[in-house]
Amino acid sequence: VTGVFEAYLSIISNRLNEVMKQLTILSTIFLPLTFLVGVYGMNFKFMPELEIKEAYFALWGIMIAVTLGMIYYFKTKKWV
């Protein structure tokens, strides 16, 4: 009886580990994006990026590149 119960707990633990791995990957992808949005969400009086028209699109490009790069990295490691 205890062997069956330990096997059941092992299966549950493995499922939990898979869920935690997926949540960690998701939060790792959103961490740098949250940082960039947080920095650009602050109101500064002298922000050089406000003078440059291409800065908005450059920020979007950086965020997309970081996201795709991290997804590519996770896929090469076979984590996703």
Biopython code that builds the backbone (N, CA, C, O; Angstrom):
import numpy as np
from Bio.PDB.StructureBuilder import StructureBuilder

atoms = [
    (1, "VAL", "N", (0.833, -1.193, 0.000)),
    (1, "VAL", "CA", (0.000, 0.000, 0.000)),
    (1, "VAL", "C", (0.876, 1.255, 0.000)),
    (1, "VAL", "O", (0.606, 2.201, -0.740)),
    (2, "THR", "N", (1.921, 1.265, 0.825)),
    (2, "THR", "CA", (2.777, 2.455, 0.876)),
    (2, "THR", "C", (3.534, 2.649, -0.427)),
    (2, "THR", "O", (3.808, 3.782, -0.823)),
    (3, "GLY", "N", (3.876, 1.547, -1.100)),
    (3, "GLY", "CA", (4.564, 1.659, -2.385)),
    (3, "GLY", "C", (3.692, 2.317, -3.437)),
    (3, "GLY", "O", (4.171, 3.135, -4.222)),
    (4, "VAL", "N", (2.424, 1.967, -3.458)),
    (4, "VAL", "CA", (1.485, 2.569, -4.411)),
    (4, "VAL", "C", (1.305, 4.051, -4.101)),
    (4, "VAL", "O", (1.253, 4.884, -5.006)),
    (5, "PHE", "N", (1.211, 4.365, -2.823)),
    (5, "PHE", "CA", (1.042, 5.765, -2.423)),
    (5, "PHE", "C", (2.277, 6.588, -2.783)),
    (5, "PHE", "O", (2.151, 7.722, -3.245)),
    (6, "GLU", "N", (3.466, 6.026, -2.577)),
    (6, "GLU", "CA", (4.696, 6.738, -2.935)),
    (6, "GLU", "C", (4.809, 6.917, -4.445)),
    (6, "GLU", "O", (5.290, 7.951, -4.909)),
    (7, "ALA", "N", (4.375, 5.929, -5.214)),
    (7, "ALA", "CA", (4.376, 6.061, -6.670)),
    (7, "ALA", "C", (3.413, 7.158, -7.107)),
    (7, "ALA", "O", (3.721, 7.937, -8.009)),
    (8, "TYR", "N", (2.254, 7.219, -6.470)),
    (8, "TYR", "CA", (1.278, 8.272, -6.770)),
    (8, "TYR", "C", (1.852, 9.652, -6.450)),
    (8, "TYR", "O", (1.712, 10.584, -7.242)),
    (9, "LEU", "N", (2.493, 9.781, -5.297)),
    (9, "LEU", "CA", (3.103, 11.060, -4.929)),
    (9, "LEU", "C", (4.228, 11.438, -5.887)),
    (9, "LEU", "O", (4.429, 12.618, -6.174)),
    (10, "SER", "N", (4.949, 10.461, -6.374)),
    (10, "SER", "CA", (6.011, 10.724, -7.344)),
    (10, "SER", "C", (5.436, 11.248, -8.656)),
    (10, "SER", "O", (5.990, 12.172, -9.252)),
    (11, "ILE", "N", (4.338, 10.668, -9.105)),
    (11, "ILE", "CA", (3.688, 11.131, -10.338)),
    (11, "ILE", "C", (3.173, 12.555, -10.165)),
    (11, "ILE", "O", (3.337, 13.387, -11.057)),
    (12, "ILE", "N", (2.563, 12.835, -9.040)),
    (12, "ILE", "CA", (2.061, 14.186, -8.765)),
    (12, "ILE", "C", (3.217, 15.176, -8.713)),
    (12, "ILE", "O", (3.105, 16.290, -9.226)),
    (13, "SER", "N", (4.317, 14.782, -8.102)),
    (13, "SER", "CA", (5.485, 15.657, -8.010)),
    (13, "SER", "C", (6.061, 15.949, -9.393)),
    (13, "SER", "O", (6.466, 17.079, -9.665)),
    (14, "ASN", "N", (6.101, 14.953, -10.264)),
    (14, "ASN", "CA", (6.600, 15.173, -11.622)),
    (14, "ASN", "C", (5.690, 16.117, -12.402)),
    (14, "ASN", "O", (6.180, 16.960, -13.153)),
    (15, "ARG", "N", (4.390, 15.991, -12.239)),
    (15, "ARG", "CA", (3.452, 16.916, -12.901)),
    (15, "ARG", "C", (3.650, 18.340, -12.400)),
    (15, "ARG", "O", (3.645, 19.292, -13.179)),
    (16, "LEU", "N", (3.823, 18.469, -11.099)),
    (16, "LEU", "CA", (4.042, 19.790, -10.513)),
    (16, "LEU", "C", (5.333, 20.411, -11.037)),
    (16, "LEU", "O", (5.382, 21.612, -11.304)),
    (17, "ASN", "N", (6.377, 19.596, -11.186)),
    (17, "ASN", "CA", (7.638, 20.099, -11.725)),
    (17, "ASN", "C", (7.482, 20.592, -13.156)),
    (17, "ASN", "O", (8.082, 21.601, -13.525)),
    (18, "GLU", "N", (6.691, 19.904, -13.966)),
    (18, "GLU", "CA", (6.459, 20.344, -15.341)),
    (18, "GLU", "C", (5.702, 21.671, -15.377)),
    (18, "GLU", "O", (6.030, 22.552, -16.171)),
    (19, "VAL", "N", (4.709, 21.811, -14.533)),
    (19, "VAL", "CA", (3.949, 23.062, -14.469)),
    (19, "VAL", "C", (4.853, 24.197, -14.006)),
    (19, "VAL", "O", (4.800, 25.296, -14.558)),
    (20, "MET", "N", (5.673, 23.945, -13.009)),
    (20, "MET", "CA", (6.581, 24.979, -12.502)),
    (20, "MET", "C", (7.601, 25.371, -13.566)),
    (20, "MET", "O", (7.978, 26.539, -13.659)),
    (21, "LYS", "N", (8.049, 24.414, -14.363)),
    (21, "LYS", "CA", (8.993, 24.721, -15.436)),
    (21, "LYS", "C", (8.349, 25.647, -16.460)),
    (21, "LYS", "O", (8.977, 26.608, -16.906)),
    (22, "GLN", "N", (7.112, 25.370, -16.834)),
    (22, "GLN", "CA", (6.425, 26.214, -17.803)),
    (22, "GLN", "C", (6.181, 27.619, -17.255)),
    (22, "GLN", "O", (6.340, 28.604, -17.976)),
    (23, "LEU", "N", (5.797, 27.712, -15.985)),
    (23, "LEU", "CA", (5.587, 29.030, -15.378)),
    (23, "LEU", "C", (6.892, 29.812, -15.277)),
    (23, "LEU", "O", (6.901, 31.029, -15.464)),
    (24, "THR", "N", (7.983, 29.129, -14.985)),
    (24, "THR", "CA", (9.284, 29.789, -14.908)),
    (24, "THR", "C", (9.708, 30.312, -16.271)),
    (24, "THR", "O", (10.220, 31.427, -16.373)),
    (25, "ILE", "N", (9.502, 29.530, -17.309)),
    (25, "ILE", "CA", (9.841, 29.976, -18.665)),
    (25, "ILE", "C", (9.002, 31.188, -19.044)),
    (25, "ILE", "O", (9.525, 32.151, -19.606)),
    (26, "LEU", "N", (7.727, 31.153, -18.748)),
    (26, "LEU", "CA", (6.846, 32.277, -19.066)),
    (26, "LEU", "C", (7.266, 33.541, -18.323)),
    (26, "LEU", "O", (7.322, 34.619, -18.915)),
    (27, "SER", "N", (7.559, 33.417, -17.046)),
    (27, "SER", "CA", (7.962, 34.603, -16.283)),
    (27, "SER", "C", (9.342, 35.088, -16.709)),
    (27, "SER", "O", (9.611, 36.287, -16.642)),
    (28, "THR", "N", (10.223, 34.190, -17.145)),
    (28, "THR", "CA", (11.537, 34.600, -17.634)),
    (28, "THR", "C", (11.408, 35.394, -18.926)),
    (28, "THR", "O", (12.178, 36.325, -19.158)),
    (29, "ILE", "N", (10.457, 35.043, -19.760)),
    (29, "ILE", "CA", (10.241, 35.792, -21.002)),
    (29, "ILE", "C", (9.693, 37.184, -20.697)),
    (29, "ILE", "O", (10.085, 38.154, -21.345)),
    (30, "PHE", "N", (8.797, 37.295, -19.725)),
    (30, "PHE", "CA", (8.172, 38.583, -19.437)),
    (30, "PHE", "C", (9.019, 39.496, -18.556)),
    (30, "PHE", "O", (8.738, 40.693, -18.488)),
    (31, "LEU", "N", (10.035, 38.984, -17.885)),
    (31, "LEU", "CA", (10.837, 39.810, -16.981)),
    (31, "LEU", "C", (11.543, 40.966, -17.694)),
    (31, "LEU", "O", (11.391, 42.107, -17.256)),
    (32, "PRO", "N", (12.310, 40.735, -18.774)),
    (32, "PRO", "CA", (12.953, 41.884, -19.428)),
    (32, "PRO", "C", (11.951, 42.836, -20.072)),
    (32, "PRO", "O", (12.190, 44.042, -20.134)),
    (33, "LEU", "N", (10.825, 42.296, -20.554)),
    (33, "LEU", "CA", (9.809, 43.171, -21.146)),
    (33, "LEU", "C", (9.201, 44.085, -20.090)),
    (33, "LEU", "O", (8.950, 45.262, -20.349)),
    (34, "THR", "N", (8.966, 43.545, -18.913)),
    (34, "THR", "CA", (8.425, 44.348, -17.815)),
    (34, "THR", "C", (9.408, 45.436, -17.410)),
    (34, "THR", "O", (9.009, 46.560, -17.105)),
    (35, "PHE", "N", (10.685, 45.103, -17.408)),
    (35, "PHE", "CA", (11.705, 46.101, -17.069)),
    (35, "PHE", "C", (11.708, 47.242, -18.084)),
    (35, "PHE", "O", (11.722, 48.413, -17.704)),
    (36, "LEU", "N", (11.696, 46.904, -19.371)),
    (36, "LEU", "CA", (11.710, 47.951, -20.399)),
    (36, "LEU", "C", (10.467, 48.826, -20.327)),
    (36, "LEU", "O", (10.563, 50.050, -20.421)),
    (37, "VAL", "N", (9.321, 48.220, -20.164)),
    (37, "VAL", "CA", (8.079, 48.988, -20.076)),
    (37, "VAL", "C", (8.080, 49.851, -18.818)),
    (37, "VAL", "O", (7.592, 50.981, -18.844)),
    (38, "GLY", "N", (8.620, 49.332, -17.721)),
    (38, "GLY", "CA", (8.688, 50.107, -16.482)),
    (38, "GLY", "C", (9.576, 51.327, -16.614)),
    (38, "GLY", "O", (9.238, 52.404, -16.122)),
    (39, "VAL", "N", (10.713, 51.165, -17.277)),
    (39, "VAL", "CA", (11.621, 52.301, -17.462)),
    (39, "VAL", "C", (10.978, 53.355, -18.351)),
    (39, "VAL", "O", (11.026, 54.545, -18.039)),
    (40, "TYR", "N", (10.382, 52.928, -19.446)),
    (40, "TYR", "CA", (9.781, 53.897, -20.359)),
    (40, "TYR", "C", (8.425, 54.397, -19.878)),
    (40, "TYR", "O", (7.885, 55.345, -20.447)),
    (41, "GLY", "N", (7.874, 53.789, -18.859)),
    (41, "GLY", "CA", (6.617, 54.262, -18.297)),
    (41, "GLY", "C", (6.797, 55.383, -17.288)),
    (41, "GLY", "O", (5.827, 56.025, -16.886)),
    (42, "MET", "N", (8.051, 55.620, -16.873)),
    (42, "MET", "CA", (8.313, 56.702, -15.916)),
    (42, "MET", "C", (8.288, 58.047, -16.631)),
    (42, "MET", "O", (8.632, 58.153, -17.808)),
    (43, "ASN", "N", (7.880, 59.047, -15.905)),
    (43, "ASN", "CA", (7.825, 60.391, -16.475)),
    (43, "ASN", "C", (9.068, 61.173, -16.066)),
    (43, "ASN", "O", (9.230, 61.559, -14.908)),
    (44, "PHE", "N", (9.933, 61.394, -17.039)),
    (44, "PHE", "CA", (11.122, 62.204, -16.826)),
    (44, "PHE", "C", (10.963, 63.498, -17.603)),
    (44, "PHE", "O", (10.330, 63.537, -18.659)),
    (45, "LYS", "N", (11.544, 64.545, -17.065)),
    (45, "LYS", "CA", (11.476, 65.822, -17.762)),
    (45, "LYS", "C", (12.390, 65.805, -18.986)),
    (45, "LYS", "O", (12.013, 66.299, -20.049)),
    (46, "PHE", "N", (13.568, 65.247, -18.844)),
    (46, "PHE", "CA", (14.542, 65.206, -19.939)),
    (46, "PHE", "C", (14.764, 63.749, -20.339)),
    (46, "PHE", "O", (15.603, 63.057, -19.763)),
    (47, "MET", "N", (14.024, 63.309, -21.301)),
    (47, "MET", "CA", (14.159, 61.946, -21.796)),
    (47, "MET", "C", (14.543, 62.029, -23.268)),
    (47, "MET", "O", (13.714, 62.394, -24.102)),
    (48, "PRO", "N", (15.792, 61.695, -23.599)),
    (48, "PRO", "CA", (16.249, 61.888, -24.982)),
    (48, "PRO", "C", (15.438, 61.106, -26.008)),
    (48, "PRO", "O", (15.343, 61.515, -27.165)),
    (49, "GLU", "N", (14.854, 59.987, -25.593)),
    (49, "GLU", "CA", (14.102, 59.176, -26.542)),
    (49, "GLU", "C", (12.829, 59.866, -27.035)),
    (49, "GLU", "O", (12.291, 59.497, -28.078)),
    (50, "LEU", "N", (12.347, 60.859, -26.297)),
    (50, "LEU", "CA", (11.142, 61.572, -26.718)),
    (50, "LEU", "C", (11.398, 62.454, -27.936)),
    (50, "LEU", "O", (10.475, 62.764, -28.689)),
    (51, "GLU", "N", (12.632, 62.849, -28.124)),
    (51, "GLU", "CA", (12.995, 63.709, -29.255)),
    (51, "GLU", "C", (13.156, 62.910, -30.553)),
    (51, "GLU", "O", (13.054, 63.466, -31.646)),
    (52, "ILE", "N", (13.406, 61.615, -30.426)),
    (52, "ILE", "CA", (13.690, 60.784, -31.595)),
    (52, "ILE", "C", (12.412, 60.048, -31.996)),
    (52, "ILE", "O", (11.823, 59.332, -31.186)),
    (53, "LYS", "N", (11.992, 60.224, -33.239)),
    (53, "LYS", "CA", (10.751, 59.602, -33.697)),
    (53, "LYS", "C", (10.862, 58.081, -33.782)),
    (53, "LYS", "O", (9.879, 57.373, -33.564)),
    (54, "GLU", "N", (12.047, 57.582, -34.097)),
    (54, "GLU", "CA", (12.228, 56.142, -34.280)),
    (54, "GLU", "C", (12.388, 55.390, -32.968)),
    (54, "GLU", "O", (12.446, 54.160, -32.975)),
    (55, "ALA", "N", (12.462, 56.089, -31.848)),
    (55, "ALA", "CA", (12.702, 55.432, -30.562)),
    (55, "ALA", "C", (11.555, 54.497, -30.190)),
    (55, "ALA", "O", (11.788, 53.434, -29.615)),
    (56, "TYR", "N", (10.340, 54.876, -30.505)),
    (56, "TYR", "CA", (9.182, 54.031, -30.189)),
    (56, "TYR", "C", (9.269, 52.695, -30.919)),
    (56, "TYR", "O", (9.064, 51.634, -30.330)),
    (57, "PHE", "N", (9.576, 52.767, -32.206)),
    (57, "PHE", "CA", (9.675, 51.537, -32.992)),
    (57, "PHE", "C", (10.918, 50.740, -32.617)),
    (57, "PHE", "O", (10.911, 49.511, -32.679)),
    (58, "ALA", "N", (11.979, 51.431, -32.231)),
    (58, "ALA", "CA", (13.186, 50.732, -31.781)),
    (58, "ALA", "C", (12.903, 49.956, -30.502)),
    (58, "ALA", "O", (13.374, 48.830, -30.342)),
    (59, "LEU", "N", (12.144, 50.544, -29.598)),
    (59, "LEU", "CA", (11.787, 49.848, -28.363)),
    (59, "LEU", "C", (10.944, 48.614, -28.666)),
    (59, "LEU", "O", (11.168, 47.554, -28.082)),
    (60, "TRP", "N", (9.988, 48.740, -29.565)),
    (60, "TRP", "CA", (9.189, 47.578, -29.958)),
    (60, "TRP", "C", (10.072, 46.515, -30.599)),
    (60, "TRP", "O", (9.902, 45.323, -30.340)),
    (61, "GLY", "N", (11.002, 46.939, -31.423)),
    (61, "GLY", "CA", (11.922, 45.991, -32.057)),
    (61, "GLY", "C", (12.775, 45.255, -31.043)),
    (61, "GLY", "O", (12.992, 44.049, -31.159)),
    (62, "ILE", "N", (13.262, 45.990, -30.042)),
    (62, "ILE", "CA", (14.064, 45.358, -28.989)),
    (62, "ILE", "C", (13.229, 44.353, -28.218)),
    (62, "ILE", "O", (13.688, 43.244, -27.946)),
    (63, "MET", "N", (12.007, 44.728, -27.863)),
    (63, "MET", "CA", (11.162, 43.819, -27.087)),
    (63, "MET", "C", (10.809, 42.566, -27.887)),
    (63, "MET", "O", (10.804, 41.464, -27.339)),
    (64, "ILE", "N", (10.519, 42.722, -29.160)),
    (64, "ILE", "CA", (10.204, 41.558, -29.993)),
    (64, "ILE", "C", (11.440, 40.683, -30.170)),
    (64, "ILE", "O", (11.347, 39.456, -30.117)),
    (65, "ALA", "N", (12.600, 41.310, -30.382)),
    (65, "ALA", "CA", (13.835, 40.543, -30.549)),
    (65, "ALA", "C", (14.192, 39.769, -29.284)),
    (65, "ALA", "O", (14.607, 38.613, -29.360)),
    (66, "VAL", "N", (14.034, 40.395, -28.128)),
    (66, "VAL", "CA", (14.320, 39.708, -26.865)),
    (66, "VAL", "C", (13.370, 38.533, -26.677)),
    (66, "VAL", "O", (13.795, 37.445, -26.289)),
    (67, "THR", "N", (12.101, 38.746, -26.948)),
    (67, "THR", "CA", (11.118, 37.671, -26.788)),
    (67, "THR", "C", (11.406, 36.509, -27.729)),
    (67, "THR", "O", (11.424, 35.354, -27.302)),
    (68, "LEU", "N", (11.630, 36.802, -28.995)),
    (68, "LEU", "CA", (11.908, 35.736, -29.954)),
    (68, "LEU", "C", (13.226, 35.039, -29.649)),
    (68, "LEU", "O", (13.343, 33.825, -29.813)),
    (69, "GLY", "N", (14.218, 35.805, -29.205)),
    (69, "GLY", "CA", (15.500, 35.208, -28.837)),
    (69, "GLY", "C", (15.371, 34.248, -27.668)),
    (69, "GLY", "O", (15.969, 33.172, -27.675)),
    (70, "MET", "N", (14.601, 34.626, -26.676)),
    (70, "MET", "CA", (14.422, 33.748, -25.522)),
    (70, "MET", "C", (13.615, 32.508, -25.891)),
    (70, "MET", "O", (13.924, 31.409, -25.432)),
    (71, "ILE", "N", (12.595, 32.674, -26.706)),
    (71, "ILE", "CA", (11.814, 31.511, -27.144)),
    (71, "ILE", "C", (12.695, 30.564, -27.956)),
    (71, "ILE", "O", (12.620, 29.346, -27.790)),
    (72, "TYR", "N", (13.530, 31.122, -28.834)),
    (72, "TYR", "CA", (14.457, 30.294, -29.617)),
    (72, "TYR", "C", (15.423, 29.548, -28.702)),
    (72, "TYR", "O", (15.681, 28.362, -28.903)),
    (73, "TYR", "N", (15.953, 30.240, -27.703)),
    (73, "TYR", "CA", (16.880, 29.611, -26.760)),
    (73, "TYR", "C", (16.202, 28.470, -26.006)),
    (73, "TYR", "O", (16.780, 27.394, -25.853)),
    (74, "PHE", "N", (14.989, 28.701, -25.539)),
    (74, "PHE", "CA", (14.276, 27.661, -24.803)),
    (74, "PHE", "C", (13.942, 26.468, -25.700)),
    (74, "PHE", "O", (13.941, 25.325, -25.243)),
    (75, "LYS", "N", (13.660, 26.737, -26.972)),
    (75, "LYS", "CA", (13.365, 25.628, -27.888)),
    (75, "LYS", "C", (14.622, 24.833, -28.217)),
    (75, "LYS", "O", (14.553, 23.613, -28.367)),
    (76, "THR", "N", (15.779, 25.503, -28.333)),
    (76, "THR", "CA", (17.011, 24.758, -28.601)),
    (76, "THR", "C", (17.411, 23.896, -27.409)),
    (76, "THR", "O", (18.042, 22.853, -27.582)),
    (77, "LYS", "N", (17.054, 24.319, -26.214)),
    (77, "LYS", "CA", (17.312, 23.518, -25.014)),
    (77, "LYS", "C", (16.243, 22.452, -24.804)),
    (77, "LYS", "O", (16.340, 21.632, -23.892)),
    (78, "LYS", "N", (15.202, 22.473, -25.675)),
    (78, "LYS", "CA", (14.058, 21.548, -25.589)),
    (78, "LYS", "C", (13.316, 21.686, -24.263)),
    (78, "LYS", "O", (12.871, 20.702, -23.671)),
    (79, "TRP", "N", (13.196, 22.928, -23.815)),
    (79, "TRP", "CA", (12.429, 23.208, -22.599)),
    (79, "TRP", "C", (10.988, 23.544, -22.935)),
    (79, "TRP", "O", (10.106, 23.456, -22.081)),
    (80, "VAL", "N", (10.751, 23.931, -24.184)),
    (80, "VAL", "CA", (9.397, 24.289, -24.618)),
    (80, "VAL", "C", (8.982, 23.323, -25.704)),
    (80, "VAL", "O", (7.874, 23.424, -26.230)),
]
sb = StructureBuilder()
sb.init_structure("model")
sb.init_model(0)
sb.init_chain("A")
sb.init_seg("    ")
for serial, (resi, resn, name, xyz) in enumerate(atoms, 1):
    if name == "N":
        sb.init_residue(resn, " ", resi, " ")
    sb.init_atom(name, np.array(xyz, "f"), 0.0, 1.0, " ", f" {name:<3s}", serial, name[0])
structure = sb.get_structure()
